[in-house]
Amino acid sequence: QVQLVESGGGFVHTGGSLKLSCSASRSLFRIDVVRWYRQAPGKERELVASITAGGTTNIADSGRFTISRDTDKNTVYLHMSSLKPDDTGVYYCNARFTPTVEASLEVWGQGTLVTVSS
């Protein structure tokens, strides 16, 4: 089964940048879509960005965030710049894949904490 490990979170000041990594245990070409979510305390989890097996990307805030991948390393990145305190939260990597023709599955990483100070 697919396993995901996030890394790269940390503490930054307003206006700073971070690059988050999501390392998958299988080829990204065999994962339908990888998504980055974030969840602030007391808030609903929200979609930040996604990238499909074919390389199609969607980004909620394309002005500040970028999603990319290194297929040789089975890793998806989330590049964040001009960070604001509202960006604070736990960032999760999610992968949807189809092990059989009958059903698709989703797995989540453990999350990485991003804290942006005002």
TORKELO-468614 format. One record per atom (N, C-alpha, C): residue in three letters; atom name; x, y, z. Coordinates in steps of 0.2 Angstrom, whole numbers, padded with zeros to 4 digits, always signed. Atoms other than C-alpha are relative to their C-alpha. Example, Ala and Ser with C-alpha at 12.3 -4.5 7.8 and 13.67 -1.06 7.14 Angstrom:
// TORKELO-468614
{residu=ALA	atome=N	X=+0004	Y=-0006	Z=+0000}
{residu=ALA	atome=CA	X=+0062	Y=-0022	Z=+0039}
{residu=ALA	atome=C	X=+0004	Y=+0006	Z=+0000}
{residu=SER	atome=N	X=-0004	Y=-0006	Z=-0001}
{residu=SER	atome=CA	X=+0068	Y=-0005	Z=+0036}
{residu=SER	atome=C	X=-0004	Y=+0005	Z=+0003}
***
This chain:
// TORKELO-468614
{residu=GLN	atome=N	X=+0004	Y=-0006	Z=+0000}
{residu=GLN	atome=CA	X=+0000	Y=+0000	Z=+0000}
{residu=GLN	atome=C	X=+0004	Y=+0006	Z=+0000}
{residu=VAL	atome=N	X=-0004	Y=-0006	Z=+0000}
{residu=VAL	atome=CA	X=+0005	Y=+0018	Z=-0002}
{residu=VAL	atome=C	X=+0001	Y=+0003	Z=+0007}
{residu=GLN	atome=N	X=-0001	Y=-0004	Z=-0006}
{residu=GLN	atome=CA	X=+0013	Y=+0027	Z=+0012}
{residu=GLN	atome=C	X=+0003	Y=+0007	Z=-0002}
{residu=LEU	atome=N	X=-0002	Y=-0007	Z=+0001}
{residu=LEU	atome=CA	X=+0016	Y=+0046	Z=+0013}
{residu=LEU	atome=C	X=+0004	Y=+0002	Z=+0006}
{residu=VAL	atome=N	X=-0004	Y=-0003	Z=-0006}
{residu=VAL	atome=CA	X=+0029	Y=+0055	Z=+0024}
{residu=VAL	atome=C	X=+0001	Y=+0008	Z=-0002}
{residu=GLU	atome=N	X=-0001	Y=-0007	Z=+0001}
{residu=GLU	atome=CA	X=+0028	Y=+0074	Z=+0025}
{residu=GLU	atome=C	X=+0006	Y=+0003	Z=+0004}
{residu=SER	atome=N	X=-0006	Y=-0003	Z=-0004}
{residu=SER	atome=CA	X=+0043	Y=+0085	Z=+0030}
{residu=SER	atome=C	X=+0000	Y=+0007	Z=-0003}
{residu=GLY	atome=N	X=-0001	Y=-0007	Z=+0002}
{residu=GLY	atome=CA	X=+0048	Y=+0103	Z=+0029}
{residu=GLY	atome=C	X=-0003	Y=+0006	Z=+0004}
{residu=GLY	atome=N	X=+0003	Y=-0005	Z=-0004}
{residu=GLY	atome=CA	X=+0037	Y=+0112	Z=+0041}
{residu=GLY	atome=C	X=+0005	Y=+0003	Z=+0005}
{residu=GLY	atome=N	X=-0004	Y=-0003	Z=-0004}
{residu=GLY	atome=CA	X=+0043	Y=+0124	Z=+0053}
{residu=GLY	atome=C	X=-0003	Y=+0007	Z=+0002}
{residu=PHE	atome=N	X=+0002	Y=-0006	Z=-0003}
{residu=PHE	atome=CA	X=+0043	Y=+0141	Z=+0061}
{residu=PHE	atome=C	X=+0003	Y=+0006	Z=-0005}
{residu=VAL	atome=N	X=-0002	Y=-0006	Z=+0004}
{residu=VAL	atome=CA	X=+0044	Y=+0157	Z=+0049}
{residu=VAL	atome=C	X=-0003	Y=+0006	Z=+0002}
{residu=HIS	atome=N	X=+0004	Y=-0007	Z=-0001}
{residu=HIS	atome=CA	X=+0040	Y=+0175	Z=+0050}
{residu=HIS	atome=C	X=-0004	Y=+0002	Z=-0006}
{residu=THR	atome=N	X=+0004	Y=-0003	Z=+0005}
{residu=THR	atome=CA	X=+0028	Y=+0184	Z=+0040}
{residu=THR	atome=C	X=+0004	Y=+0002	Z=-0006}
{residu=GLY	atome=N	X=-0004	Y=-0001	Z=+0006}
{residu=GLY	atome=CA	X=+0034	Y=+0185	Z=+0022}
{residu=GLY	atome=C	X=+0005	Y=-0005	Z=-0002}
{residu=GLY	atome=N	X=-0005	Y=+0005	Z=+0002}
{residu=GLY	atome=CA	X=+0045	Y=+0170	Z=+0023}
{residu=GLY	atome=C	X=-0003	Y=-0005	Z=-0004}
{residu=SER	atome=N	X=+0001	Y=+0006	Z=+0005}
{residu=SER	atome=CA	X=+0045	Y=+0154	Z=+0013}
{residu=SER	atome=C	X=+0002	Y=-0006	Z=+0003}
{residu=LEU	atome=N	X=-0002	Y=+0007	Z=-0001}
{residu=LEU	atome=CA	X=+0045	Y=+0136	Z=+0015}
{residu=LEU	atome=C	X=-0001	Y=-0005	Z=-0005}
{residu=LYS	atome=N	X=+0001	Y=+0006	Z=+0004}
{residu=LYS	atome=CA	X=+0046	Y=+0120	Z=+0005}
{residu=LYS	atome=C	X=-0002	Y=-0006	Z=+0003}
{residu=LEU	atome=N	X=+0002	Y=+0007	Z=-0003}
{residu=LEU	atome=CA	X=+0036	Y=+0105	Z=+0010}
{residu=LEU	atome=C	X=+0001	Y=-0005	Z=-0004}
{residu=SER	atome=N	X=-0001	Y=+0006	Z=+0004}
{residu=SER	atome=CA	X=+0040	Y=+0088	Z=+0004}
{residu=SER	atome=C	X=-0005	Y=-0006	Z=+0002}
{residu=CYS	atome=N	X=+0005	Y=+0006	Z=-0002}
{residu=CYS	atome=CA	X=+0028	Y=+0073	Z=+0003}
{residu=CYS	atome=C	X=+0004	Y=-0006	Z=-0004}
{residu=SER	atome=N	X=-0004	Y=+0006	Z=+0003}
{residu=SER	atome=CA	X=+0038	Y=+0057	Z=-0001}
{residu=SER	atome=C	X=-0005	Y=-0006	Z=+0000}
{residu=ALA	atome=N	X=+0004	Y=+0006	Z=+0000}
{residu=ALA	atome=CA	X=+0028	Y=+0042	Z=-0007}
{residu=ALA	atome=C	X=+0004	Y=-0006	Z=-0001}
{residu=SER	atome=N	X=-0003	Y=+0006	Z=+0001}
{residu=SER	atome=CA	X=+0032	Y=+0024	Z=-0007}
{residu=SER	atome=C	X=-0001	Y=-0004	Z=-0006}
{residu=ARG	atome=N	X=+0001	Y=+0003	Z=+0007}
{residu=ARG	atome=CA	X=+0027	Y=+0021	Z=-0025}
{residu=ARG	atome=C	X=+0001	Y=+0006	Z=-0005}
{residu=SER	atome=N	X=-0001	Y=-0004	Z=+0005}
{residu=SER	atome=CA	X=+0029	Y=+0029	Z=-0041}
{residu=SER	atome=C	X=-0006	Y=+0005	Z=-0001}
{residu=LEU	atome=N	X=+0006	Y=-0005	Z=+0000}
{residu=LEU	atome=CA	X=+0019	Y=+0045	Z=-0043}
{residu=LEU	atome=C	X=-0004	Y=-0001	Z=-0006}
{residu=PHE	atome=N	X=+0004	Y=+0002	Z=+0006}
{residu=PHE	atome=CA	X=+0014	Y=+0039	Z=-0060}
{residu=PHE	atome=C	X=-0006	Y=-0005	Z=+0002}
{residu=ARG	atome=N	X=+0005	Y=+0005	Z=-0002}
{residu=ARG	atome=CA	X=+0004	Y=+0025	Z=-0051}
{residu=ARG	atome=C	X=-0005	Y=+0003	Z=+0006}
{residu=ILE	atome=N	X=+0005	Y=-0004	Z=-0005}
{residu=ILE	atome=CA	X=-0005	Y=+0038	Z=-0039}
{residu=ILE	atome=C	X=-0004	Y=+0005	Z=-0004}
{residu=ASP	atome=N	X=+0004	Y=-0004	Z=+0004}
{residu=ASP	atome=CA	X=-0020	Y=+0046	Z=-0047}
{residu=ASP	atome=C	X=+0001	Y=+0007	Z=+0001}
{residu=VAL	atome=N	X=-0001	Y=-0007	Z=-0001}
{residu=VAL	atome=CA	X=-0018	Y=+0062	Z=-0038}
{residu=VAL	atome=C	X=+0003	Y=+0001	Z=+0007}
{residu=VAL	atome=N	X=-0002	Y=-0002	Z=-0007}
{residu=VAL	atome=CA	X=-0008	Y=+0069	Z=-0023}
{residu=VAL	atome=C	X=-0002	Y=+0007	Z=+0001}
{residu=ARG	atome=N	X=+0002	Y=-0006	Z=-0003}
{residu=ARG	atome=CA	X=-0015	Y=+0083	Z=-0013}
{residu=ARG	atome=C	X=+0003	Y=+0003	Z=+0006}
{residu=TRP	atome=N	X=-0002	Y=-0003	Z=-0007}
{residu=TRP	atome=CA	X=-0009	Y=+0095	Z=+0000}
{residu=TRP	atome=C	X=-0006	Y=+0003	Z=+0003}
{residu=TYR	atome=N	X=+0005	Y=-0003	Z=-0004}
{residu=TYR	atome=CA	X=-0022	Y=+0100	Z=+0013}
{residu=TYR	atome=C	X=+0004	Y=+0004	Z=+0006}
{residu=ARG	atome=N	X=-0002	Y=-0003	Z=-0006}
{residu=ARG	atome=CA	X=-0020	Y=+0111	Z=+0028}
{residu=ARG	atome=C	X=-0006	Y=+0001	Z=+0005}
{residu=GLN	atome=N	X=+0005	Y=-0001	Z=-0005}
{residu=GLN	atome=CA	X=-0029	Y=+0113	Z=+0044}
{residu=GLN	atome=C	X=+0002	Y=+0004	Z=+0006}
{residu=ALA	atome=N	X=-0001	Y=-0004	Z=-0005}
{residu=ALA	atome=CA	X=-0029	Y=+0127	Z=+0056}
{residu=ALA	atome=C	X=-0004	Y=-0002	Z=+0006}
{residu=PRO	atome=N	X=+0004	Y=+0002	Z=-0006}
{residu=PRO	atome=CA	X=-0034	Y=+0125	Z=+0074}
{residu=PRO	atome=C	X=-0007	Y=+0002	Z=+0000}
{residu=GLY	atome=N	X=+0007	Y=-0002	Z=+0000}
{residu=GLY	atome=CA	X=-0053	Y=+0125	Z=+0075}
{residu=GLY	atome=C	X=-0003	Y=+0001	Z=-0007}
{residu=LYS	atome=N	X=+0003	Y=-0001	Z=+0007}
{residu=LYS	atome=CA	X=-0055	Y=+0126	Z=+0056}
{residu=LYS	atome=C	X=+0000	Y=-0007	Z=-0003}
{residu=GLU	atome=N	X=+0001	Y=+0006	Z=+0004}
{residu=GLU	atome=CA	X=-0060	Y=+0113	Z=+0043}
{residu=GLU	atome=C	X=+0006	Y=-0001	Z=-0004}
{residu=ARG	atome=N	X=-0005	Y=+0001	Z=+0004}
{residu=ARG	atome=CA	X=-0047	Y=+0105	Z=+0033}
{residu=ARG	atome=C	X=-0001	Y=+0002	Z=-0007}
{residu=GLU	atome=N	X=+0001	Y=-0003	Z=+0007}
{residu=GLU	atome=CA	X=-0045	Y=+0114	Z=+0016}
{residu=GLU	atome=C	X=+0006	Y=-0002	Z=-0005}
{residu=LEU	atome=N	X=-0004	Y=+0002	Z=+0005}
{residu=LEU	atome=CA	X=-0037	Y=+0109	Z=+0000}
{residu=LEU	atome=C	X=+0004	Y=+0006	Z=-0002}
{residu=VAL	atome=N	X=-0005	Y=-0005	Z=+0001}
{residu=VAL	atome=CA	X=-0021	Y=+0119	Z=-0004}
{residu=VAL	atome=C	X=+0002	Y=-0001	Z=-0008}
{residu=ALA	atome=N	X=-0002	Y=+0001	Z=+0006}
{residu=ALA	atome=CA	X=-0015	Y=+0111	Z=-0020}
{residu=ALA	atome=C	X=+0000	Y=-0007	Z=-0002}
{residu=SER	atome=N	X=+0000	Y=+0007	Z=+0002}
{residu=SER	atome=CA	X=-0015	Y=+0095	Z=-0030}
{residu=SER	atome=C	X=+0004	Y=-0001	Z=-0007}
{residu=ILE	atome=N	X=-0004	Y=+0002	Z=+0006}
{residu=ILE	atome=CA	X=-0005	Y=+0086	Z=-0044}
{residu=ILE	atome=C	X=-0002	Y=-0007	Z=-0002}
{residu=THR	atome=N	X=+0002	Y=+0007	Z=+0002}
{residu=THR	atome=CA	X=-0011	Y=+0071	Z=-0054}
{residu=THR	atome=C	X=+0006	Y=-0004	Z=-0003}
{residu=ALA	atome=N	X=-0006	Y=+0004	Z=+0003}
{residu=ALA	atome=CA	X=-0001	Y=+0057	Z=-0061}
{residu=ALA	atome=C	X=+0002	Y=+0003	Z=-0007}
{residu=GLY	atome=N	X=-0002	Y=-0003	Z=+0007}
{residu=GLY	atome=CA	X=-0001	Y=+0066	Z=-0078}
{residu=GLY	atome=C	X=+0003	Y=+0006	Z=+0001}
{residu=GLY	atome=N	X=-0003	Y=-0006	Z=-0001}
{residu=GLY	atome=CA	X=+0006	Y=+0081	Z=-0070}
{residu=GLY	atome=C	X=-0004	Y=+0007	Z=+0000}
{residu=THR	atome=N	X=+0004	Y=-0005	Z=-0001}
{residu=THR	atome=CA	X=-0009	Y=+0092	Z=-0070}
{residu=THR	atome=C	X=-0001	Y=+0003	Z=+0007}
{residu=THR	atome=N	X=+0000	Y=-0003	Z=-0006}
{residu=THR	atome=CA	X=-0009	Y=+0105	Z=-0056}
{residu=THR	atome=C	X=-0006	Y=+0004	Z=+0001}
{residu=ASN	atome=N	X=+0005	Y=-0005	Z=-0002}
{residu=ASN	atome=CA	X=-0022	Y=+0115	Z=-0046}
{residu=ASN	atome=C	X=+0002	Y=+0003	Z=+0006}
{residu=ILE	atome=N	X=-0003	Y=-0004	Z=-0006}
{residu=ILE	atome=CA	X=-0017	Y=+0128	Z=-0033}
{residu=ILE	atome=C	X=-0005	Y=+0005	Z=+0002}
{residu=ALA	atome=N	X=+0005	Y=-0004	Z=-0003}
{residu=ALA	atome=CA	X=-0029	Y=+0137	Z=-0022}
{residu=ALA	atome=C	X=+0002	Y=+0007	Z=+0000}
{residu=ASP	atome=N	X=-0003	Y=-0007	Z=+0000}
{residu=ASP	atome=CA	X=-0018	Y=+0152	Z=-0021}
{residu=ASP	atome=C	X=+0007	Y=+0000	Z=-0004}
{residu=SER	atome=N	X=-0005	Y=+0000	Z=+0005}
{residu=SER	atome=CA	X=-0007	Y=+0152	Z=-0036}
{residu=SER	atome=C	X=+0005	Y=+0006	Z=+0000}
{residu=GLY	atome=N	X=-0004	Y=-0006	Z=-0001}
{residu=GLY	atome=CA	X=+0000	Y=+0169	Z=-0032}
{residu=GLY	atome=C	X=+0006	Y=-0001	Z=+0005}
{residu=ARG	atome=N	X=-0005	Y=+0001	Z=-0005}
{residu=ARG	atome=CA	X=+0010	Y=+0162	Z=-0017}
{residu=ARG	atome=C	X=+0002	Y=-0007	Z=+0000}
{residu=PHE	atome=N	X=-0002	Y=+0007	Z=-0001}
{residu=PHE	atome=CA	X=+0010	Y=+0143	Z=-0018}
{residu=PHE	atome=C	X=+0001	Y=-0003	Z=-0007}
{residu=THR	atome=N	X=-0002	Y=+0004	Z=+0006}
{residu=THR	atome=CA	X=+0017	Y=+0131	Z=-0031}
{residu=THR	atome=C	X=+0001	Y=-0007	Z=+0002}
{residu=ILE	atome=N	X=-0001	Y=+0007	Z=-0001}
{residu=ILE	atome=CA	X=+0016	Y=+0112	Z=-0032}
{residu=ILE	atome=C	X=+0004	Y=-0003	Z=-0006}
{residu=SER	atome=N	X=-0004	Y=+0003	Z=+0005}
{residu=SER	atome=CA	X=+0029	Y=+0102	Z=-0041}
{residu=SER	atome=C	X=+0002	Y=-0007	Z=+0002}
{residu=ARG	atome=N	X=-0002	Y=+0006	Z=-0002}
{residu=ARG	atome=CA	X=+0036	Y=+0085	Z=-0041}
{residu=ARG	atome=C	X=+0007	Y=-0002	Z=-0003}
{residu=ASP	atome=N	X=-0006	Y=+0004	Z=+0002}
{residu=ASP	atome=CA	X=+0052	Y=+0074	Z=-0043}
{residu=ASP	atome=C	X=-0002	Y=-0007	Z=-0001}
{residu=THR	atome=N	X=+0003	Y=+0007	Z=+0001}
{residu=THR	atome=CA	X=+0046	Y=+0058	Z=-0051}
{residu=THR	atome=C	X=+0006	Y=-0005	Z=+0002}
{residu=ASP	atome=N	X=-0005	Y=+0005	Z=-0002}
{residu=ASP	atome=CA	X=+0063	Y=+0050	Z=-0048}
{residu=ASP	atome=C	X=+0001	Y=-0001	Z=+0007}
{residu=LYS	atome=N	X=+0000	Y=+0001	Z=-0007}
{residu=LYS	atome=CA	X=+0062	Y=+0053	Z=-0030}
{residu=LYS	atome=C	X=-0007	Y=-0002	Z=+0003}
{residu=ASN	atome=N	X=+0007	Y=+0002	Z=-0002}
{residu=ASN	atome=CA	X=+0043	Y=+0049	Z=-0029}
{residu=ASN	atome=C	X=-0002	Y=+0006	Z=+0005}
{residu=THR	atome=N	X=+0002	Y=-0005	Z=-0005}
{residu=THR	atome=CA	X=+0041	Y=+0066	Z=-0020}
{residu=THR	atome=C	X=-0003	Y=+0006	Z=-0003}
{residu=VAL	atome=N	X=+0004	Y=-0006	Z=+0002}
{residu=VAL	atome=CA	X=+0029	Y=+0080	Z=-0022}
{residu=VAL	atome=C	X=+0002	Y=+0006	Z=+0005}
{residu=TYR	atome=N	X=-0002	Y=-0006	Z=-0004}
{residu=TYR	atome=CA	X=+0033	Y=+0098	Z=-0016}
{residu=TYR	atome=C	X=-0005	Y=+0005	Z=+0000}
{residu=LEU	atome=N	X=+0004	Y=-0006	Z=+0000}
{residu=LEU	atome=CA	X=+0023	Y=+0112	Z=-0010}
{residu=LEU	atome=C	X=+0005	Y=+0006	Z=+0002}
{residu=HIS	atome=N	X=-0004	Y=-0006	Z=-0001}
{residu=HIS	atome=CA	X=+0032	Y=+0129	Z=-0012}
{residu=HIS	atome=C	X=-0004	Y=+0005	Z=+0003}
{residu=MET	atome=N	X=+0004	Y=-0006	Z=-0003}
{residu=MET	atome=CA	X=+0025	Y=+0143	Z=-0001}
{residu=MET	atome=C	X=+0005	Y=+0006	Z=+0001}
{residu=SER	atome=N	X=-0004	Y=-0007	Z=-0001}
{residu=SER	atome=CA	X=+0031	Y=+0161	Z=-0001}
{residu=SER	atome=C	X=-0005	Y=+0005	Z=+0002}
{residu=SER	atome=N	X=+0004	Y=-0006	Z=-0003}
{residu=SER	atome=CA	X=+0025	Y=+0177	Z=+0006}
{residu=SER	atome=C	X=-0005	Y=-0002	Z=+0005}
{residu=LEU	atome=N	X=+0004	Y=+0004	Z=-0005}
{residu=LEU	atome=CA	X=+0018	Y=+0167	Z=+0021}
{residu=LEU	atome=C	X=-0003	Y=+0005	Z=+0004}
{residu=LYS	atome=N	X=+0004	Y=-0004	Z=-0005}
{residu=LYS	atome=CA	X=+0005	Y=+0175	Z=+0032}
{residu=LYS	atome=C	X=-0002	Y=-0004	Z=+0006}
{residu=PRO	atome=N	X=+0003	Y=+0003	Z=-0006}
{residu=PRO	atome=CA	X=-0001	Y=+0171	Z=+0050}
{residu=PRO	atome=C	X=-0005	Y=-0005	Z=-0002}
{residu=ASP	atome=N	X=+0006	Y=+0004	Z=+0001}
{residu=ASP	atome=CA	X=-0017	Y=+0164	Z=+0042}
{residu=ASP	atome=C	X=+0002	Y=-0007	Z=-0004}
{residu=ASP	atome=N	X=-0002	Y=+0006	Z=+0003}
{residu=ASP	atome=CA	X=-0006	Y=+0151	Z=+0033}
{residu=ASP	atome=C	X=+0002	Y=-0006	Z=+0005}
{residu=THR	atome=N	X=-0002	Y=+0004	Z=-0005}
{residu=THR	atome=CA	X=-0002	Y=+0143	Z=+0050}
{residu=THR	atome=C	X=-0005	Y=-0006	Z=+0000}
{residu=GLY	atome=N	X=+0004	Y=+0006	Z=-0001}
{residu=GLY	atome=CA	X=-0008	Y=+0125	Z=+0052}
{residu=GLY	atome=C	X=+0004	Y=-0006	Z=-0001}
{residu=VAL	atome=N	X=-0003	Y=+0006	Z=+0001}
{residu=VAL	atome=CA	X=-0004	Y=+0107	Z=+0050}
{residu=VAL	atome=C	X=-0002	Y=-0002	Z=-0007}
{residu=TYR	atome=N	X=+0001	Y=+0001	Z=+0007}
{residu=TYR	atome=CA	X=-0001	Y=+0103	Z=+0032}
{residu=TYR	atome=C	X=+0001	Y=-0008	Z=-0001}
{residu=TYR	atome=N	X=+0001	Y=+0007	Z=+0001}
{residu=TYR	atome=CA	X=-0006	Y=+0085	Z=+0026}
{residu=TYR	atome=C	X=+0001	Y=-0001	Z=-0007}
{residu=CYS	atome=N	X=-0001	Y=+0002	Z=+0006}
{residu=CYS	atome=CA	X=-0001	Y=+0076	Z=+0011}
{residu=CYS	atome=C	X=-0005	Y=-0006	Z=-0001}
{residu=ASN	atome=N	X=+0005	Y=+0005	Z=+0002}
{residu=ASN	atome=CA	X=-0015	Y=+0065	Z=+0003}
{residu=ASN	atome=C	X=+0001	Y=-0003	Z=-0007}
{residu=ALA	atome=N	X=-0001	Y=+0003	Z=+0007}
{residu=ALA	atome=CA	X=-0014	Y=+0052	Z=-0011}
{residu=ALA	atome=C	X=-0006	Y=-0005	Z=-0001}
{residu=ARG	atome=N	X=+0005	Y=+0004	Z=+0002}
{residu=ARG	atome=CA	X=-0028	Y=+0044	Z=-0020}
{residu=ARG	atome=C	X=+0003	Y=-0005	Z=-0005}
{residu=PHE	atome=N	X=-0003	Y=+0005	Z=+0005}
{residu=PHE	atome=CA	X=-0024	Y=+0028	Z=-0030}
{residu=PHE	atome=C	X=-0005	Y=-0006	Z=+0000}
{residu=THR	atome=N	X=+0005	Y=+0005	Z=+0002}
{residu=THR	atome=CA	X=-0033	Y=+0014	Z=-0038}
{residu=THR	atome=C	X=+0003	Y=-0007	Z=+0000}
{residu=PRO	atome=N	X=-0004	Y=+0006	Z=+0000}
{residu=PRO	atome=CA	X=-0026	Y=-0003	Z=-0033}
{residu=PRO	atome=C	X=-0004	Y=-0006	Z=-0004}
{residu=THR	atome=N	X=+0004	Y=+0005	Z=+0004}
{residu=THR	atome=CA	X=-0040	Y=-0013	Z=-0041}
{residu=THR	atome=C	X=-0005	Y=+0004	Z=-0004}
{residu=VAL	atome=N	X=+0004	Y=-0003	Z=+0004}
{residu=VAL	atome=CA	X=-0053	Y=-0009	Z=-0054}
{residu=VAL	atome=C	X=-0007	Y=+0002	Z=+0004}
{residu=GLU	atome=N	X=+0006	Y=-0001	Z=-0004}
{residu=GLU	atome=CA	X=-0067	Y=-0010	Z=-0041}
{residu=GLU	atome=C	X=+0000	Y=+0006	Z=+0005}
{residu=ALA	atome=N	X=+0001	Y=-0005	Z=-0005}
{residu=ALA	atome=CA	X=-0062	Y=+0004	Z=-0029}
{residu=ALA	atome=C	X=+0007	Y=+0004	Z=+0000}
{residu=SER	atome=N	X=-0006	Y=-0004	Z=-0001}
{residu=SER	atome=CA	X=-0050	Y=+0018	Z=-0026}
{residu=SER	atome=C	X=+0001	Y=+0001	Z=+0008}
{residu=LEU	atome=N	X=-0002	Y=-0001	Z=-0007}
{residu=LEU	atome=CA	X=-0041	Y=+0021	Z=-0009}
{residu=LEU	atome=C	X=+0003	Y=+0007	Z=+0001}
{residu=GLU	atome=N	X=-0004	Y=-0006	Z=-0002}
{residu=GLU	atome=CA	X=-0034	Y=+0037	Z=+0000}
{residu=GLU	atome=C	X=+0004	Y=-0002	Z=+0006}
{residu=VAL	atome=N	X=-0004	Y=+0000	Z=-0006}
{residu=VAL	atome=CA	X=-0020	Y=+0038	Z=+0012}
{residu=VAL	atome=C	X=+0003	Y=+0007	Z=+0002}
{residu=TRP	atome=N	X=-0002	Y=-0006	Z=-0002}
{residu=TRP	atome=CA	X=-0014	Y=+0052	Z=+0022}
{residu=TRP	atome=C	X=+0007	Y=-0001	Z=+0004}
{residu=GLY	atome=N	X=-0006	Y=+0000	Z=-0004}
{residu=GLY	atome=CA	X=+0003	Y=+0057	Z=+0029}
{residu=GLY	atome=C	X=-0001	Y=+0002	Z=+0007}
{residu=GLN	atome=N	X=+0001	Y=-0001	Z=-0007}
{residu=GLN	atome=CA	X=+0006	Y=+0061	Z=+0047}
{residu=GLN	atome=C	X=-0001	Y=+0008	Z=+0001}
{residu=GLY	atome=N	X=+0001	Y=-0007	Z=-0001}
{residu=GLY	atome=CA	X=+0006	Y=+0080	Z=+0044}
{residu=GLY	atome=C	X=+0007	Y=+0003	Z=+0002}
{residu=THR	atome=N	X=-0005	Y=-0003	Z=-0002}
{residu=THR	atome=CA	X=+0019	Y=+0093	Z=+0046}
{residu=THR	atome=C	X=-0002	Y=+0007	Z=+0002}
{residu=LEU	atome=N	X=+0003	Y=-0006	Z=-0002}
{residu=LEU	atome=CA	X=+0016	Y=+0109	Z=+0056}
{residu=LEU	atome=C	X=+0004	Y=+0006	Z=-0003}
{residu=VAL	atome=N	X=-0003	Y=-0006	Z=+0002}
{residu=VAL	atome=CA	X=+0019	Y=+0126	Z=+0049}
{residu=VAL	atome=C	X=-0003	Y=+0006	Z=+0004}
{residu=THR	atome=N	X=+0002	Y=-0005	Z=-0004}
{residu=THR	atome=CA	X=+0019	Y=+0141	Z=+0060}
{residu=THR	atome=C	X=+0003	Y=+0007	Z=-0003}
{residu=VAL	atome=N	X=-0002	Y=-0007	Z=+0003}
{residu=VAL	atome=CA	X=+0020	Y=+0159	Z=+0053}
{residu=VAL	atome=C	X=-0002	Y=+0005	Z=+0006}
{residu=SER	atome=N	X=+0001	Y=-0005	Z=-0005}
{residu=SER	atome=CA	X=+0022	Y=+0172	Z=+0066}
{residu=SER	atome=C	X=-0001	Y=+0007	Z=-0003}
{residu=SER	atome=N	X=+0002	Y=-0007	Z=+0002}
{residu=SER	atome=CA	X=+0015	Y=+0190	Z=+0065}
{residu=SER	atome=C	X=+0005	Y=+0005	Z=+0001}
***
